[in-house]
Amino acid sequence: MEYLFYVGIVIVAFLGLLSGIILGAISPEEVVPGRRWLLLLQKALYLLLIAIVLYAHHTLLQAAIILISAGIGYLLLPYRSLYLLFGALLGILFFSPVLQHVAVALFLIGLPKGSLMASTRKDAKLWRVLRSTVREMWLLFFLPALLLPLLLPFLIA
């Protein structure tokens, strides 16, 4: 896969979070009563992401590593560090045929997560929330997602 095409996939996966923030800021009256459903949707999409990755990797060791890291990531890490895990996942799956499916799942996970982030910051304006989110999370997400595909051939060999 060409690297430029991969960079586009990574950008689209991150745009889900920004789109969710915009949706949550535009319609906060929809987010407040639907908070329970957004949390449920987020958990279901996270399970879908785990199922997609498990489908692509058939050995027992790979499945165990994926399940352990997903459990640790979901239970222990806050949402900012969770995007570090998502970026590393995209970087590791650079050579995998399920990369586009995982990117779509990450986009969909970002929609309810961003909506919930925007609804918790009611006093801030949309531009401030977007700017602070991009400033805090772009490095966490893009650094492993863009550097791992470049380093993996050297680490494996």
C-alpha positions in Angstrom: 0.0 0.0 0.0 1.3 3.4 -0.8 2.2 5.5 2.2 0.3 8.6 1.0 -2.9 6.6 0.7 -2.3 5.3 4.2 -1.9 8.9 5.6 -5.3 9.7 4.1 -6.8 6.7 5.9 -5.3 7.8 9.2 -6.6 11.4 8.7 -10.1 10.1 8.0 -10.0 7.9 11.1 -9.1 10.9 13.3 -11.7 13.1 11.7 -14.4 11.0 13.4 -13.5 12.6 16.7 -13.5 16.1 15.3 -16.8 15.4 13.6 -18.3 14.2 16.8 -17.2 17.3 18.6 -18.8 19.5 16.0 -22.1 17.4 16.2 -22.1 17.6 20.0 -21.5 21.4 20.0 -24.2 22.0 17.3 -26.9 20.0 19.1 -26.2 19.6 22.8 -29.9 19.2 23.5 -29.7 15.9 21.6 -26.6 14.7 23.5 -27.8 15.2 27.0 -30.9 12.8 26.9 -29.0 10.4 24.6 -25.9 10.1 26.7 -26.7 6.6 27.8 -27.2 5.5 24.2 -24.0 7.2 23.0 -22.1 5.4 25.7 -23.7 2.1 24.7 -22.9 2.8 21.0 -19.3 3.6 21.9 -18.9 0.3 23.7 -20.6 -1.7 20.9 -18.3 -0.1 18.3 -15.3 -0.8 20.5 -16.3 -4.5 20.6 -16.7 -4.4 16.8 -13.2 -3.0 16.5 -11.9 -5.9 18.6 -13.8 -8.4 16.5 -12.4 -7.0 13.2 -8.9 -7.2 14.5 -9.4 -10.7 15.9 -10.9 -11.8 12.6 -7.7 -10.8 10.8 -5.3 -12.6 13.2 -5.8 -16.3 13.7 -3.0 -17.4 15.9 -3.6 -17.8 19.6 -0.7 -15.6 20.7 -1.9 -12.7 18.5 -5.5 -13.1 19.8 -4.3 -13.1 23.4 -2.1 -10.0 22.9 -5.0 -8.2 21.2 -7.5 -9.1 23.9 -5.2 -8.1 26.7 -4.2 -4.8 25.2 -7.8 -4.0 24.4 -8.9 -4.8 27.9 -6.2 -2.8 29.5 -6.8 0.1 27.1 -10.5 0.2 27.7 -10.4 -0.3 31.5 -7.4 1.6 32.5 -6.6 4.3 30.0 -8.4 7.6 29.7 -9.8 8.6 26.3 -6.7 10.6 25.4 -4.4 7.6 25.9 -6.9 5.4 24.2 -6.2 7.3 21.0 -2.5 6.5 21.5 -3.5 2.8 21.4 -5.7 3.4 18.3 -2.8 5.1 16.5 -0.5 2.2 17.3 -3.2 -0.2 16.1 -3.4 1.6 12.8 0.4 1.6 12.5 0.7 -2.1 13.2 -2.1 -2.9 10.7 -0.3 -1.1 7.8 0.3 -4.3 5.9 -3.0 -5.9 6.9 -6.0 -6.2 4.6 -8.4 -5.1 7.4 -6.8 -1.6 7.7 -9.7 0.2 6.0 -12.2 -1.6 8.2 -10.4 -0.7 11.3 -10.1 2.9 10.2 -13.9 3.1 9.6 -14.5 1.6 13.0 -12.2 4.2 14.6 -14.1 6.9 12.7 -17.4 5.6 14.0 -16.0 5.3 17.6 -14.9 9.0 17.4 -18.4 10.2 16.6 -20.0 9.4 20.0 -16.8 10.0 21.9 -16.5 13.5 20.4 -20.2 14.3 21.0 -19.7 13.3 24.7 -16.6 15.4 24.9 -18.3 18.5 23.5 -21.3 18.1 25.8 -19.1 18.0 28.9 -17.5 21.4 28.1 -20.6 23.6 27.9 -18.8 26.8 28.8 -16.3 26.5 26.0 -17.0 27.6 22.4 -16.7 25.1 19.6 -13.5 26.5 18.2 -11.8 26.3 21.6 -12.9 22.7 22.1 -11.7 21.7 18.6 -8.4 23.5 19.1 -7.7 22.0 22.5 -8.6 18.5 21.3 -6.4 18.7 18.3 -3.5 20.2 20.3 -3.8 17.4 22.9 -4.5 14.4 20.8 -3.0 14.8 17.4 0.5 13.8 18.5 -0.8 10.9 20.5 -2.7 9.5 17.5 -0.6 10.5 14.5 2.9 9.8 15.9 2.5 6.0 16.3 0.2 5.7 13.3 2.6 7.4 10.9 5.9 6.2 12.4 5.2 2.5 13.0 4.7 1.6 9.3 8.1 3.2 8.6 9.8 1.4 11.5 8.2 -2.0 11.2 10.2 -3.3 8.3 13.4 -2.6 10.2 12.1 -4.1 13.5 11.0 -7.3 11.9 14.1 -7.9 9.8 
